Amino acid sequence: MQLTSFDQIEKKHRHIFLSPHLDDIVYSCGGTLGVQVSCGLRPLVITVFAGIPPTGLQLSSYAQEVQRGMGFRQNSAEVMTARRQEDAAALDYLHVDYLWLNYQDAIYRGSPAYYTQRSELIGGDVHPADVVIDKQLAQDLVALQERLPDTVWYAPLAIGRHVDHQIVTSAADRLVQRGATVNFYEDFPYVLEKDALNARLKELGGSLDAVYVEMSEMLHLRQEAAEMYASQIELNFDNKAAMYKEMQNYTHSIRPVQTVHLERYWQVRPR
């Protein structure tokens, strides 16, 4: 079910997943969602950068290139509308509630654009003008935590350092500072890059402990829901078969025991 404001978030939404984009949670945590729903829980996915760009937005050449990689020739408003439809289909399939926030995707922010090449978008630093997003998002999340103190949060570890993931990770750190339970998930498919996970853990000071969710019986749900993001498959995996295989192989590699598949999260070690 789609929510339209923070005010609609209730105690039943004890598990809240923060997704930078319209696909990240299913890609990274789809099995966990399946496990929770099977136990009668009602997880909520909040997608931060799900805003519809204004009509007539002048795109940078890089933004146009990214849209073509998704298979889109339309204007950016139509692209984000289509991506929202994909997200709604995937999350409805998993029986998960969801809320779209209206922050713009990084490739649409700034005039002139803040991020005009891949190295600035992924692996670069957050543009100074985007600090206001971090601040406002953190303020809203902290207010929600104060209203619903038993919430368990899930946020990106920002493996690969995509700027949008970095912003959400930073905002979630304010929750950690206030004693909230925050599980940082391994950003998929960025985690597939050699040594990307270890590099990120080292960058964060090595003060995180791993926790695991056994989701072997839910792997197919994660794969099937991920398939519903049709615009993202070629961009991220080349093809559907490769996506299925990458998800199967990675979730098995975390603890390579027979048919076991896991999703791994990282919690800040208590001081």
Rosetta blueprint (number, residue, H / E / L):
1 M L
2 Q E
3 L E
4 T L
5 S L
6 F H
7 D H
8 Q H
9 I L
10 E L
11 K L
12 K L
13 H L
14 R L
15 H E
16 I E
17 F E
18 L E
19 S E
20 P L
21 H L
22 L L
23 D L
24 D H
25 I H
26 V H
27 Y H
28 S H
29 C H
30 G H
31 G H
32 T H
33 L H
34 G H
35 V H
36 Q H
37 V H
38 S H
39 C L
40 G L
41 L L
42 R L
43 P L
44 L E
45 V E
46 I E
47 T E
48 V L
49 F E
50 A L
51 G L
52 I L
53 P L
54 P L
55 T L
56 G L
57 L L
58 Q L
59 L L
60 S L
61 S H
62 Y H
63 A H
64 Q H
65 E H
66 V H
67 Q H
68 R H
69 G H
70 M L
71 G L
72 F L
73 R L
74 Q L
75 N L
76 S H
77 A H
78 E H
79 V H
80 M H
81 T H
82 A H
83 R H
84 R H
85 Q H
86 E H
87 D H
88 A H
89 A H
90 A H
91 L H
92 D H
93 Y H
94 L L
95 H L
96 V L
97 D E
98 Y E
99 L E
100 W E
101 L L
102 N E
103 Y L
104 Q L
105 D L
106 A H
107 I H
108 Y H
109 R L
110 G L
111 S L
112 P L
113 A L
114 Y L
115 Y L
116 T L
117 Q L
118 R H
119 S H
120 E H
121 L H
122 I E
123 G L
124 G L
125 D L
126 V L
127 H L
128 P H
129 A H
130 D H
131 V H
132 V H
133 I H
134 D H
135 K H
136 Q H
137 L H
138 A H
139 Q H
140 D H
141 L H
142 V H
143 A H
144 L H
145 Q H
146 E H
147 R H
148 L L
149 P L
150 D L
151 T L
152 V E
153 W E
154 Y E
155 A E
156 P E
157 L L
158 A L
159 I L
160 G L
161 R L
162 H E
163 V H
164 D H
165 H H
166 Q H
167 I H
168 V H
169 T H
170 S H
171 A H
172 A H
173 D H
174 R H
175 L H
176 V H
177 Q H
178 R L
179 G L
180 A L
181 T E
182 V E
183 N E
184 F E
185 Y E
186 E L
187 D L
188 F L
189 P L
190 Y H
191 V H
192 L H
193 E L
194 K L
195 D L
196 A H
197 L H
198 N H
199 A H
200 R H
201 L H
202 K H
203 E H
204 L L
205 G L
206 G L
207 S L
208 L E
209 D E
210 A E
211 V E
212 Y E
213 V E
214 E E
215 M L
216 S H
217 E H
218 M H
219 L H
220 H H
221 L H
222 R H
223 Q H
224 E H
225 A H
226 A H
227 E H
228 M L
229 Y L
230 A H
231 S H
232 Q H
233 I H
234 E H
235 L H
236 N H
237 F H
238 D L
239 N L
240 K H
241 A H
242 A H
243 M H
244 Y H
245 K H
246 E H
247 M H
248 Q H
249 N H
250 Y H
251 T H
252 H H
253 S H
254 I L
255 R L
256 P L
257 V L
258 Q L
259 T L
260 V L
261 H L
262 L E
263 E E
264 R E
265 Y E
266 W E
267 Q E
268 V E
269 R L
270 P L
271 R L
